[in-house]
Amino acid sequence: MLKPSANMIRTPHNSHYSLVIAVAKRARQIAEKAEAEGVVLVDKPVDMAVQDFVQGKYVIEEPDHFQDEE
């Protein structure tokens, strides 16, 4: 089981929630692309997604602050 340290990916402003959502979305993209192309993946999509973020291929962007909608 993959248990990467969140510190490998996170920057000071990223929340744990953002990290989880970003990795899940990227893993889904990887899996869907492989399925569409008929490619058999050796590594798990989540492992590949984490590596994309660690290597800086993708970054997590969050707004500076959240505004309440009224």
PDB file of N, CA, C and O in Angstrom, chain B, residues numbered from 101:
ATOM      1  N   MET B 101       0.835  -1.176   0.000  1.00  0.00           N
ATOM      2  CA  MET B 101       0.000   0.000   0.000  1.00  0.00           C
ATOM      3  C   MET B 101       0.884   1.244   0.000  1.00  0.00           C
ATOM      4  O   MET B 101       1.875   1.317   0.727  1.00  0.00           O
ATOM      5  N   LEU B 102       0.519   2.199  -0.808  1.00  0.00           N
ATOM      6  CA  LEU B 102       1.258   3.449  -0.905  1.00  0.00           C
ATOM      7  C   LEU B 102       0.899   4.341   0.268  1.00  0.00           C
ATOM      8  O   LEU B 102      -0.277   4.623   0.500  1.00  0.00           O
ATOM      9  N   LYS B 103       1.897   4.783   1.004  1.00  0.00           N
ATOM     10  CA  LYS B 103       1.677   5.712   2.111  1.00  0.00           C
ATOM     11  C   LYS B 103       2.665   6.862   1.967  1.00  0.00           C
ATOM     12  O   LYS B 103       3.593   6.987   2.766  1.00  0.00           O
ATOM     13  N   PRO B 104       2.472   7.705   0.954  1.00  0.00           N
ATOM     14  CA  PRO B 104       3.422   8.804   0.764  1.00  0.00           C
ATOM     15  C   PRO B 104       3.230   9.864   1.838  1.00  0.00           C
ATOM     16  O   PRO B 104       2.129  10.079   2.346  1.00  0.00           O
ATOM     17  N   SER B 105       4.310  10.502   2.156  1.00  0.00           N
ATOM     18  CA  SER B 105       4.227  11.605   3.103  1.00  0.00           C
ATOM     19  C   SER B 105       3.609  12.799   2.400  1.00  0.00           C
ATOM     20  O   SER B 105       4.000  13.150   1.287  1.00  0.00           O
ATOM     21  N   ALA B 106       2.644  13.418   3.057  1.00  0.00           N
ATOM     22  CA  ALA B 106       2.011  14.598   2.473  1.00  0.00           C
ATOM     23  C   ALA B 106       3.026  15.714   2.303  1.00  0.00           C
ATOM     24  O   ALA B 106       2.845  16.588   1.456  1.00  0.00           O
ATOM     25  N   ASN B 107       4.079  15.698   3.086  1.00  0.00           N
ATOM     26  CA  ASN B 107       5.113  16.725   2.979  1.00  0.00           C
ATOM     27  C   ASN B 107       5.872  16.651   1.658  1.00  0.00           C
ATOM     28  O   ASN B 107       6.495  17.631   1.248  1.00  0.00           O
ATOM     29  N   MET B 108       5.827  15.500   0.990  1.00  0.00           N
ATOM     30  CA  MET B 108       6.490  15.364  -0.306  1.00  0.00           C
ATOM     31  C   MET B 108       5.815  16.245  -1.349  1.00  0.00           C
ATOM     32  O   MET B 108       6.472  16.710  -2.280  1.00  0.00           O
ATOM     33  N   ILE B 109       4.528  16.478  -1.209  1.00  0.00           N
ATOM     34  CA  ILE B 109       3.759  17.189  -2.218  1.00  0.00           C
ATOM     35  C   ILE B 109       3.337  18.569  -1.740  1.00  0.00           C
ATOM     36  O   ILE B 109       3.396  19.535  -2.501  1.00  0.00           O
ATOM     37  N   ARG B 110       2.917  18.667  -0.500  1.00  0.00           N
ATOM     38  CA  ARG B 110       2.298  19.893  -0.004  1.00  0.00           C
ATOM     39  C   ARG B 110       3.263  21.063   0.051  1.00  0.00           C
ATOM     40  O   ARG B 110       4.455  20.920   0.326  1.00  0.00           O
ATOM     41  N   THR B 111       2.710  22.188  -0.214  1.00  0.00           N
ATOM     42  CA  THR B 111       3.404  23.436   0.042  1.00  0.00           C
ATOM     43  C   THR B 111       2.682  24.057   1.225  1.00  0.00           C
ATOM     44  O   THR B 111       1.592  23.598   1.567  1.00  0.00           O
ATOM     45  N   PRO B 112       3.231  25.066   1.858  1.00  0.00           N
ATOM     46  CA  PRO B 112       2.629  25.570   3.094  1.00  0.00           C
ATOM     47  C   PRO B 112       1.158  25.954   2.996  1.00  0.00           C
ATOM     48  O   PRO B 112       0.442  25.855   3.993  1.00  0.00           O
ATOM     49  N   HIS B 113       0.686  26.384   1.846  1.00  0.00           N
ATOM     50  CA  HIS B 113      -0.694  26.837   1.747  1.00  0.00           C
ATOM     51  C   HIS B 113      -1.682  25.747   1.351  1.00  0.00           C
ATOM     52  O   HIS B 113      -2.889  25.988   1.383  1.00  0.00           O
ATOM     53  N   ASN B 114      -1.217  24.563   0.982  1.00  0.00           N
ATOM     54  CA  ASN B 114      -2.119  23.492   0.555  1.00  0.00           C
ATOM     55  C   ASN B 114      -2.690  22.744   1.754  1.00  0.00           C
ATOM     56  O   ASN B 114      -1.971  22.398   2.691  1.00  0.00           O
ATOM     57  N   SER B 115      -3.980  22.504   1.704  1.00  0.00           N
ATOM     58  CA  SER B 115      -4.627  21.730   2.756  1.00  0.00           C
ATOM     59  C   SER B 115      -4.559  20.242   2.415  1.00  0.00           C
ATOM     60  O   SER B 115      -4.346  19.869   1.262  1.00  0.00           O
ATOM     61  N   HIS B 116      -4.741  19.414   3.414  1.00  0.00           N
ATOM     62  CA  HIS B 116      -4.744  17.972   3.208  1.00  0.00           C
ATOM     63  C   HIS B 116      -5.898  17.578   2.281  1.00  0.00           C
ATOM     64  O   HIS B 116      -5.749  16.687   1.444  1.00  0.00           O
ATOM     65  N   TYR B 117      -7.029  18.235   2.431  1.00  0.00           N
ATOM     66  CA  TYR B 117      -8.193  17.970   1.583  1.00  0.00           C
ATOM     67  C   TYR B 117      -7.857  18.232   0.110  1.00  0.00           C
ATOM     68  O   TYR B 117      -8.190  17.422  -0.754  1.00  0.00           O
ATOM     69  N   SER B 118      -7.212  19.339  -0.171  1.00  0.00           N
ATOM     70  CA  SER B 118      -6.836  19.673  -1.550  1.00  0.00           C
ATOM     71  C   SER B 118      -5.898  18.627  -2.132  1.00  0.00           C
ATOM     72  O   SER B 118      -6.015  18.256  -3.300  1.00  0.00           O
ATOM     73  N   LEU B 119      -4.980  18.162  -1.323  1.00  0.00           N
ATOM     74  CA  LEU B 119      -4.038  17.138  -1.754  1.00  0.00           C
ATOM     75  C   LEU B 119      -4.765  15.860  -2.149  1.00  0.00           C
ATOM     76  O   LEU B 119      -4.495  15.293  -3.208  1.00  0.00           O
ATOM     77  N   VAL B 120      -5.679  15.407  -1.311  1.00  0.00           N
ATOM     78  CA  VAL B 120      -6.419  14.176  -1.577  1.00  0.00           C
ATOM     79  C   VAL B 120      -7.259  14.304  -2.843  1.00  0.00           C
ATOM     80  O   VAL B 120      -7.274  13.400  -3.678  1.00  0.00           O
ATOM     81  N   ILE B 121      -7.952  15.422  -2.982  1.00  0.00           N
ATOM     82  CA  ILE B 121      -8.812  15.633  -4.151  1.00  0.00           C
ATOM     83  C   ILE B 121      -7.975  15.709  -5.428  1.00  0.00           C
ATOM     84  O   ILE B 121      -8.338  15.116  -6.443  1.00  0.00           O
ATOM     85  N   ALA B 122      -6.865  16.430  -5.383  1.00  0.00           N
ATOM     86  CA  ALA B 122      -6.017  16.587  -6.570  1.00  0.00           C
ATOM     87  C   ALA B 122      -5.430  15.250  -7.012  1.00  0.00           C
ATOM     88  O   ALA B 122      -5.425  14.942  -8.203  1.00  0.00           O
ATOM     89  N   VAL B 123      -4.939  14.459  -6.072  1.00  0.00           N
ATOM     90  CA  VAL B 123      -4.367  13.153  -6.422  1.00  0.00           C
ATOM     91  C   VAL B 123      -5.454  12.229  -6.970  1.00  0.00           C
ATOM     92  O   VAL B 123      -5.216  11.499  -7.932  1.00  0.00           O
ATOM     93  N   ALA B 124      -6.628  12.254  -6.375  1.00  0.00           N
ATOM     94  CA  ALA B 124      -7.722  11.403  -6.858  1.00  0.00           C
ATOM     95  C   ALA B 124      -8.136  11.783  -8.283  1.00  0.00           C
ATOM     96  O   ALA B 124      -8.352  10.911  -9.125  1.00  0.00           O
ATOM     97  N   LYS B 125      -8.244  13.090  -8.546  1.00  0.00           N
ATOM     98  CA  LYS B 125      -8.616  13.532  -9.901  1.00  0.00           C
ATOM     99  C   LYS B 125      -7.559  13.144 -10.921  1.00  0.00           C
ATOM    100  O   LYS B 125      -7.884  12.686 -12.017  1.00  0.00           O
ATOM    101  N   ARG B 126      -6.284  13.330 -10.558  1.00  0.00           N
ATOM    102  CA  ARG B 126      -5.208  12.987 -11.492  1.00  0.00           C
ATOM    103  C   ARG B 126      -5.167  11.477 -11.730  1.00  0.00           C
ATOM    104  O   ARG B 126      -4.948  11.036 -12.859  1.00  0.00           O
ATOM    105  N   ALA B 127      -5.374  10.687 -10.683  1.00  0.00           N
ATOM    106  CA  ALA B 127      -5.380   9.229 -10.830  1.00  0.00           C
ATOM    107  C   ALA B 127      -6.516   8.786 -11.748  1.00  0.00           C
ATOM    108  O   ALA B 127      -6.352   7.878 -12.563  1.00  0.00           O
ATOM    109  N   ARG B 128      -7.665   9.435 -11.607  1.00  0.00           N
ATOM    110  CA  ARG B 128      -8.803   9.121 -12.468  1.00  0.00           C
ATOM    111  C   ARG B 128      -8.480   9.445 -13.927  1.00  0.00           C
ATOM    112  O   ARG B 128      -8.830   8.677 -14.823  1.00  0.00           O
ATOM    113  N   GLN B 129      -7.815  10.575 -14.172  1.00  0.00           N
ATOM    114  CA  GLN B 129      -7.423  10.943 -15.534  1.00  0.00           C
ATOM    115  C   GLN B 129      -6.480   9.892 -16.125  1.00  0.00           C
ATOM    116  O   GLN B 129      -6.630   9.486 -17.277  1.00  0.00           O
ATOM    117  N   ILE B 130      -5.514   9.463 -15.326  1.00  0.00           N
ATOM    118  CA  ILE B 130      -4.544   8.458 -15.783  1.00  0.00           C
ATOM    119  C   ILE B 130      -5.257   7.153 -16.128  1.00  0.00           C
ATOM    120  O   ILE B 130      -4.991   6.562 -17.175  1.00  0.00           O
ATOM    121  N   ALA B 131      -6.158   6.701 -15.261  1.00  0.00           N
ATOM    122  CA  ALA B 131      -6.874   5.443 -15.486  1.00  0.00           C
ATOM    123  C   ALA B 131      -7.774   5.519 -16.711  1.00  0.00           C
ATOM    124  O   ALA B 131      -7.827   4.580 -17.504  1.00  0.00           O
ATOM    125  N   GLU B 132      -8.481   6.632 -16.868  1.00  0.00           N
ATOM    126  CA  GLU B 132      -9.379   6.783 -18.014  1.00  0.00           C
ATOM    127  C   GLU B 132      -8.608   6.832 -19.329  1.00  0.00           C
ATOM    128  O   GLU B 132      -9.038   6.249 -20.324  1.00  0.00           O
ATOM    129  N   LYS B 133      -7.472   7.522 -19.336  1.00  0.00           N
ATOM    130  CA  LYS B 133      -6.661   7.598 -20.542  1.00  0.00           C
ATOM    131  C   LYS B 133      -6.112   6.222 -20.906  1.00  0.00           C
ATOM    132  O   LYS B 133      -6.123   5.841 -22.076  1.00  0.00           O
ATOM    133  N   ALA B 134      -5.638   5.480 -19.920  1.00  0.00           N
ATOM    134  CA  ALA B 134      -5.110   4.135 -20.174  1.00  0.00           C
ATOM    135  C   ALA B 134      -6.198   3.213 -20.710  1.00  0.00           C
ATOM    136  O   ALA B 134      -5.954   2.426 -21.625  1.00  0.00           O
ATOM    137  N   GLU B 135      -7.382   3.310 -20.148  1.00  0.00           N
ATOM    138  CA  GLU B 135      -8.487   2.471 -20.608  1.00  0.00           C
ATOM    139  C   GLU B 135      -8.891   2.822 -22.036  1.00  0.00           C
ATOM    140  O   GLU B 135      -9.139   1.930 -22.848  1.00  0.00           O
ATOM    141  N   ALA B 136      -8.957   4.112 -22.345  1.00  0.00           N
ATOM    142  CA  ALA B 136      -9.338   4.553 -23.689  1.00  0.00           C
ATOM    143  C   ALA B 136      -8.320   4.109 -24.739  1.00  0.00           C
ATOM    144  O   ALA B 136      -8.682   3.805 -25.875  1.00  0.00           O
ATOM    145  N   GLU B 137      -7.049   4.074 -24.349  1.00  0.00           N
ATOM    146  CA  GLU B 137      -5.993   3.695 -25.279  1.00  0.00           C
ATOM    147  C   GLU B 137      -5.689   2.203 -25.248  1.00  0.00           C
ATOM    148  O   GLU B 137      -4.869   1.722 -26.030  1.00  0.00           O
ATOM    149  N   GLY B 138      -6.337   1.473 -24.357  1.00  0.00           N
ATOM    150  CA  GLY B 138      -6.117   0.036 -24.256  1.00  0.00           C
ATOM    151  C   GLY B 138      -4.767  -0.325 -23.670  1.00  0.00           C
ATOM    152  O   GLY B 138      -4.222  -1.387 -23.971  1.00  0.00           O
ATOM    153  N   VAL B 139      -4.227   0.541 -22.842  1.00  0.00           N
ATOM    154  CA  VAL B 139      -2.921   0.328 -22.232  1.00  0.00           C
ATOM    155  C   VAL B 139      -3.106  -0.335 -20.873  1.00  0.00           C
ATOM    156  O   VAL B 139      -3.967   0.066 -20.090  1.00  0.00           O
ATOM    157  N   VAL B 140      -2.291  -1.356 -20.597  1.00  0.00           N
ATOM    158  CA  VAL B 140      -2.310  -2.001 -19.297  1.00  0.00           C
ATOM    159  C   VAL B 140      -1.271  -1.309 -18.424  1.00  0.00           C
ATOM    160  O   VAL B 140      -0.090  -1.262 -18.768  1.00  0.00           O
ATOM    161  N   LEU B 141      -1.717  -0.773 -17.293  1.00  0.00           N
ATOM    162  CA  LEU B 141      -0.812  -0.059 -16.404  1.00  0.00           C
ATOM    163  C   LEU B 141      -0.102  -1.027 -15.474  1.00  0.00           C
ATOM    164  O   LEU B 141      -0.730  -1.895 -14.867  1.00  0.00           O
ATOM    165  N   VAL B 142       1.201  -0.875 -15.367  1.00  0.00           N
ATOM    166  CA  VAL B 142       1.988  -1.692 -14.449  1.00  0.00           C
ATOM    167  C   VAL B 142       1.867  -1.119 -13.036  1.00  0.00           C
ATOM    168  O   VAL B 142       1.682  -1.860 -12.071  1.00  0.00           O
ATOM    169  N   ASP B 143       1.973   0.201 -12.925  1.00  0.00           N
ATOM    170  CA  ASP B 143       1.843   0.880 -11.639  1.00  0.00           C
ATOM    171  C   ASP B 143       0.386   1.281 -11.426  1.00  0.00           C
ATOM    172  O   ASP B 143      -0.384   1.410 -12.378  1.00  0.00           O
ATOM    173  N   LYS B 144       0.031   1.472 -10.177  1.00  0.00           N
ATOM    174  CA  LYS B 144      -1.324   1.911  -9.852  1.00  0.00           C
ATOM    175  C   LYS B 144      -1.474   3.386 -10.214  1.00  0.00           C
ATOM    176  O   LYS B 144      -0.524   4.154 -10.069  1.00  0.00           O
ATOM    177  N   PRO B 145      -2.659   3.793 -10.683  1.00  0.00           N
ATOM    178  CA  PRO B 145      -2.879   5.196 -11.051  1.00  0.00           C
ATOM    179  C   PRO B 145      -2.605   6.175  -9.909  1.00  0.00           C
ATOM    180  O   PRO B 145      -2.122   7.280 -10.154  1.00  0.00           O
ATOM    181  N   VAL B 146      -2.902   5.794  -8.678  1.00  0.00           N
ATOM    182  CA  VAL B 146      -2.642   6.691  -7.549  1.00  0.00           C
ATOM    183  C   VAL B 146      -1.137   6.893  -7.372  1.00  0.00           C
ATOM    184  O   VAL B 146      -0.687   8.011  -7.123  1.00  0.00           O
ATOM    185  N   ASP B 147      -0.356   5.814  -7.501  1.00  0.00           N
ATOM    186  CA  ASP B 147       1.105   5.938  -7.415  1.00  0.00           C
ATOM    187  C   ASP B 147       1.619   6.894  -8.491  1.00  0.00           C
ATOM    188  O   ASP B 147       2.469   7.745  -8.229  1.00  0.00           O
ATOM    189  N   MET B 148       1.094   6.742  -9.689  1.00  0.00           N
ATOM    190  CA  MET B 148       1.529   7.583 -10.808  1.00  0.00           C
ATOM    191  C   MET B 148       1.129   9.039 -10.578  1.00  0.00           C
ATOM    192  O   MET B 148       1.891   9.952 -10.896  1.00  0.00           O
ATOM    193  N   ALA B 149      -0.058   9.256 -10.029  1.00  0.00           N
ATOM    194  CA  ALA B 149      -0.536  10.613  -9.752  1.00  0.00           C
ATOM    195  C   ALA B 149       0.328  11.288  -8.702  1.00  0.00           C
ATOM    196  O   ALA B 149       0.695  12.453  -8.855  1.00  0.00           O
ATOM    197  N   VAL B 150       0.656  10.570  -7.639  1.00  0.00           N
ATOM    198  CA  VAL B 150       1.517  11.131  -6.595  1.00  0.00           C
ATOM    199  C   VAL B 150       2.862  11.525  -7.191  1.00  0.00           C
ATOM    200  O   VAL B 150       3.382  12.601  -6.893  1.00  0.00           O
ATOM    201  N   GLN B 151       3.421  10.671  -8.019  1.00  0.00           N
ATOM    202  CA  GLN B 151       4.710  10.986  -8.635  1.00  0.00           C
ATOM    203  C   GLN B 151       4.625  12.216  -9.540  1.00  0.00           C
ATOM    204  O   GLN B 151       5.573  12.999  -9.609  1.00  0.00           O
ATOM    205  N   ASP B 152       3.503  12.392 -10.229  1.00  0.00           N
ATOM    206  CA  ASP B 152       3.315  13.594 -11.053  1.00  0.00           C
ATOM    207  C   ASP B 152       3.413  14.856 -10.206  1.00  0.00           C
ATOM    208  O   ASP B 152       4.026  15.840 -10.620  1.00  0.00           O
ATOM    209  N   PHE B 153       2.811  14.830  -9.023  1.00  0.00           N
ATOM    210  CA  PHE B 153       2.864  16.000  -8.136  1.00  0.00           C
ATOM    211  C   PHE B 153       4.243  16.173  -7.517  1.00  0.00           C
ATOM    212  O   PHE B 153       4.732  17.296  -7.398  1.00  0.00           O
ATOM    213  N   VAL B 154       4.874  15.069  -7.122  1.00  0.00           N
ATOM    214  CA  VAL B 154       6.204  15.143  -6.523  1.00  0.00           C
ATOM    215  C   VAL B 154       7.215  15.704  -7.525  1.00  0.00           C
ATOM    216  O   VAL B 154       8.083  16.499  -7.164  1.00  0.00           O
ATOM    217  N   GLN B 155       7.095  15.286  -8.782  1.00  0.00           N
ATOM    218  CA  GLN B 155       8.029  15.729  -9.816  1.00  0.00           C
ATOM    219  C   GLN B 155       7.702  17.119 -10.348  1.00  0.00           C
ATOM    220  O   GLN B 155       8.458  17.665 -11.151  1.00  0.00           O
ATOM    221  N   GLY B 156       6.604  17.689  -9.917  1.00  0.00           N
ATOM    222  CA  GLY B 156       6.245  19.035 -10.336  1.00  0.00           C
ATOM    223  C   GLY B 156       5.555  19.121 -11.687  1.00  0.00           C
ATOM    224  O   GLY B 156       5.429  20.211 -12.244  1.00  0.00           O
ATOM    225  N   LYS B 157       5.105  17.993 -12.223  1.00  0.00           N
ATOM    226  CA  LYS B 157       4.384  18.006 -13.496  1.00  0.00           C
ATOM    227  C   LYS B 157       3.013  18.657 -13.334  1.00  0.00           C
ATOM    228  O   LYS B 157       2.479  19.247 -14.274  1.00  0.00           O
ATOM    229  N   TYR B 158       2.454  18.544 -12.140  1.00  0.00           N
ATOM    230  CA  TYR B 158       1.170  19.153 -11.800  1.00  0.00           C
ATOM    231  C   TYR B 158       1.324  19.858 -10.463  1.00  0.00           C
ATOM    232  O   TYR B 158       2.089  19.419  -9.604  1.00  0.00           O
ATOM    233  N   VAL B 159       0.605  20.939 -10.292  1.00  0.00           N
ATOM    234  CA  VAL B 159       0.630  21.666  -9.027  1.00  0.00           C
ATOM    235  C   VAL B 159      -0.798  21.848  -8.523  1.00  0.00           C
ATOM    236  O   VAL B 159      -1.754  21.852  -9.299  1.00  0.00           O
ATOM    237  N   ILE B 160      -0.919  21.998  -7.222  1.00  0.00           N
ATOM    238  CA  ILE B 160      -2.218  22.202  -6.604  1.00  0.00           C
ATOM    239  C   ILE B 160      -2.387  23.691  -6.373  1.00  0.00           C
ATOM    240  O   ILE B 160      -1.569  24.327  -5.709  1.00  0.00           O
ATOM    241  N   GLU B 161      -3.454  24.238  -6.925  1.00  0.00           N
ATOM    242  CA  GLU B 161      -3.728  25.664  -6.752  1.00  0.00           C
ATOM    243  C   GLU B 161      -4.974  25.824  -5.897  1.00  0.00           C
ATOM    244  O   GLU B 161      -6.004  25.198  -6.150  1.00  0.00           O
ATOM    245  N   GLU B 162      -4.867  26.664  -4.891  1.00  0.00           N
ATOM    246  CA  GLU B 162      -5.990  26.965  -4.016  1.00  0.00           C
ATOM    247  C   GLU B 162      -6.185  28.469  -3.984  1.00  0.00           C
ATOM    248  O   GLU B 162      -5.224  29.223  -4.139  1.00  0.00           O
ATOM    249  N   PRO B 163      -7.418  28.913  -3.785  1.00  0.00           N
ATOM    250  CA  PRO B 163      -7.619  30.351  -3.610  1.00  0.00           C
ATOM    251  C   PRO B 163      -6.959  30.799  -2.301  1.00  0.00           C
ATOM    252  O   PRO B 163      -6.805  30.006  -1.372  1.00  0.00           O
ATOM    253  N   ASP B 164      -6.576  32.064  -2.238  1.00  0.00           N
ATOM    254  CA  ASP B 164      -5.940  32.574  -1.034  1.00  0.00           C
ATOM    255  C   ASP B 164      -6.869  32.546   0.162  1.00  0.00           C
ATOM    256  O   ASP B 164      -6.429  32.337   1.292  1.00  0.00           O
ATOM    257  N   HIS B 165      -8.130  32.753  -0.080  1.00  0.00           N
ATOM    258  CA  HIS B 165      -9.121  32.706   0.993  1.00  0.00           C
ATOM    259  C   HIS B 165     -10.469  32.320   0.409  1.00  0.00           C
ATOM    260  O   HIS B 165     -10.716  32.491  -0.785  1.00  0.00           O
ATOM    261  N   PHE B 166     -11.314  31.812   1.244  1.00  0.00           N
ATOM    262  CA  PHE B 166     -12.649  31.435   0.825  1.00  0.00           C
ATOM    263  C   PHE B 166     -13.623  32.499   1.282  1.00  0.00           C
ATOM    264  O   PHE B 166     -13.535  33.001   2.403  1.00  0.00           O
ATOM    265  N   GLN B 167     -14.550  32.837   0.407  1.00  0.00           N
ATOM    266  CA  GLN B 167     -15.547  33.847   0.736  1.00  0.00           C
ATOM    267  C   GLN B 167     -16.876  33.162   1.005  1.00  0.00           C
ATOM    268  O   GLN B 167     -17.249  32.222   0.303  1.00  0.00           O
ATOM    269  N   ASP B 168     -17.592  33.631   2.020  1.00  0.00           N
ATOM    270  CA  ASP B 168     -18.908  33.096   2.308  1.00  0.00           C
ATOM    271  C   ASP B 168     -19.903  33.673   1.313  1.00  0.00           C
ATOM    272  O   ASP B 168     -19.916  34.875   1.048  1.00  0.00           O
ATOM    273  N   GLU B 169     -20.728  32.799   0.773  1.00  0.00           N
ATOM    274  CA  GLU B 169     -21.764  33.257  -0.143  1.00  0.00           C
ATOM    275  C   GLU B 169     -23.018  33.545   0.656  1.00  0.00           C
ATOM    276  O   GLU B 169     -23.442  32.725   1.470  1.00  0.00           O
ATOM    277  N   GLU B 170     -23.602  34.679   0.434  1.00  0.00           N
ATOM    278  CA  GLU B 170     -24.805  35.048   1.176  1.00  0.00           C
ATOM    279  C   GLU B 170     -25.982  35.187   0.247  1.00  0.00           C
ATOM    280  O   GLU B 170     -27.087  35.494   0.693  1.00  0.00           O
TER     281      GLU B 170
END
